[in-house]
Amino acid sequence: MSKKLKIAVVGAGMGGLAVAATLRQVGVDVEVYEQATKFGRIGAGIQMMPNSMKVLRGIGVEERLRKIAFSPYSHLNRDGYTGEVMRELPMPDDLYGAPYLCMHRADLHDALASVLPPEIIHLNKKLTGLEQNGGPVTLSFADGTTATADAVIGADGVHSHVRDLVVGPDAPVHKGRIAYRAVFESKLLNGFDIGPSRTKWWGKDRHIVIYYITKPKTELYFVTSVPESSEWMTKESWSAKGDVKELREAYSEFHQDVRNVLDACPDCHKWAILEREPLKTWSQGRVVLLGDSAHPMTPYMAQGAATSIEDAAVLARCVGEMKGDDIEAAFKRYEAHRKPRTSVIQAISSANSWMQGGDADTSWLYGYDAWGADLDKPGSTPKTPKAA
């Protein structure tokens, strides 16, 4: 770079904070704009696999997370009715060069925020417009203020306003599925232990994933996917309350271990699982998309936030290595490397077939290193995607 860049990041979620951190490492001035008025402790867990943990290590938050997060023994996949083990993948730290950790989403968010100066994160900034005329980009916000930057990164999630401005509005794909989720204290299990692994219980047309999210094991989390065809499916909100009785009924035929967890659950949330088709392009001029804004996906592979964090490292590397001031070329290089990988992950996640059985290779996913990957080649994908 011939001059110090100033980049605006729209969205202060996992991807937005991660890319702010990685860009600062390559000498970029960053300002983050978030429409929320404050950060809340949303009741949800999150899994950080070795592929995203390698990025978090480079950002400098790995040790902080190791102290508070649960480290599962394995990815365990069991038949939802009989409990039979369908596939188990032990996940020691040395398997893919980084740990596998399960945690509360807020704890990961706090860790990422901890490496950023608080003054660069601006709350209550709802984006209303972007204007670029070959030079700096002007951002307009609902409060009447504006900001300028050399480039803009849209990291504002599945409802991305930046995406709408870059490629036009897109409609979510409804496939008739909803998810329940809950975080609650493990003492409510009355002595029952869910086990040392992150366990996915597979049913005929539904599943549930259960794991601890703290060290020690004081809290646990579960998330489900069940069919539901109703007008409620038009909603895509993380704050909608669910009916615990309906949830228990949906899994009344499942193994007793699952029913023990649901019987202990005091309340839950419910949201529609909506999908979107891969985008043709991630950038327009000096504006580029990252994470769910670029490649939203179902939660079935636990790779939504993980791929956003991968994006952050690759995008920062492309910006740091760009020739002259050609930020648009840097954005295209980032997209060319990332798009093949994220498109495959989107497809496999949508099919909800990941690790259901067999011995398909997992190294292409968990062994990927965003810090060391060849930026001039497409990001790693499985040799046989359908078998993954």
QUILINRA-V615158 format. One record per backbone hydrogen bond with DSSP energy under -0.5 kcal/mol. CO is the residue of the C=O (numbers start at 1). NH is the residue of the N-H. Records with the same first field share a line. If there is no record, write none. Layout:
# QUILINRA-V615158
CO = NH, NH
This chain:
# QUILINRA-V615158
5 = 29
6 = 150, 151
7 = 31
8 = 10, 153
9 = 11, 33
10 = 155
13 = 17
14 = 18
15 = 19
16 = 20
17 = 21
18 = 22
19 = 23
20 = 24
21 = 25
22 = 26
23 = 26, 28
24 = 27
29 = 7
31 = 9
32 = 122
33 = 11
34 = 125
36 = 124
40 = 42
42 = 44
44 = 105
46 = 103
47 = 49
48 = 101
49 = 52, 53
50 = 54
51 = 55
52 = 56
53 = 57
54 = 58
55 = 59
56 = 60, 61, 62
61 = 65
62 = 66
63 = 67
64 = 68
65 = 68, 69
68 = 215
70 = 72, 102
73 = 91
74 = 76, 198
75 = 89
76 = 78, 200
77 = 86, 87
78 = 202
79 = 83
80 = 255
84 = 79
87 = 77
88 = 90
89 = 75
92 = 95, 96
93 = 98
101 = 48
102 = 70
103 = 46
104 = 107, 108
105 = 109
106 = 110
107 = 111
108 = 112
109 = 113
110 = 114
111 = 115
112 = 115
113 = 116
117 = 120
118 = 121
120 = 32, 122
121 = 123
122 = 34
124 = 126
125 = 127
126 = 142
129 = 140
131 = 138
136 = 133
137 = 139, 149
138 = 131
139 = 147
140 = 128, 129
141 = 144
145 = 141
147 = 139
149 = 137
151 = 8
152 = 154, 288
153 = 10, 155
154 = 290
155 = 13
157 = 160
160 = 164
161 = 165
162 = 166
163 = 167, 168
164 = 168
172 = 174
173 = 175, 275
176 = 228
177 = 273
178 = 226
179 = 271
180 = 224
181 = 269
182 = 222
184 = 220
185 = 188
186 = 189
187 = 190
189 = 192
196 = 73
197 = 199
198 = 76
199 = 201, 210
200 = 78, 202
201 = 208
202 = 80
206 = 203
207 = 225
208 = 201
209 = 223
210 = 199
211 = 221
213 = 104
216 = 218
218 = 186
219 = 213, 214
220 = 184
221 = 211
222 = 182
223 = 209
225 = 207
226 = 178
228 = 230
230 = 233
231 = 234
232 = 235
240 = 270
242 = 244, 268
243 = 247
244 = 248
245 = 249
246 = 250
247 = 251
248 = 251
249 = 252
251 = 254
255 = 258, 259
256 = 260
257 = 261
258 = 262
259 = 263
260 = 264
261 = 265
268 = 242
269 = 181
271 = 179
272 = 274
273 = 175
275 = 173
282 = 289
284 = 287
286 = 152
287 = 284
288 = 154
290 = 293
291 = 294, 295
292 = 296
294 = 279
298 = 301
299 = 302
303 = 307
304 = 308
305 = 309
306 = 310
307 = 311
308 = 312
309 = 313
310 = 314
311 = 315
312 = 316
313 = 317
314 = 318
315 = 319
316 = 320
317 = 321
319 = 322
322 = 324
323 = 326
325 = 327
326 = 330
327 = 331
328 = 332
329 = 333
330 = 334
331 = 335
332 = 336
333 = 337
334 = 338
335 = 339
337 = 341, 379
338 = 342
339 = 343
340 = 344
341 = 345
342 = 346
343 = 347
344 = 348
345 = 349
346 = 350
347 = 351
348 = 352, 353
349 = 352
353 = 356
362 = 365, 366
363 = 367
365 = 368
368 = 370
369 = 372, 373
373 = 375
374 = 377
382 = 385
384 = 387, 388
385 = 388
388 = 355
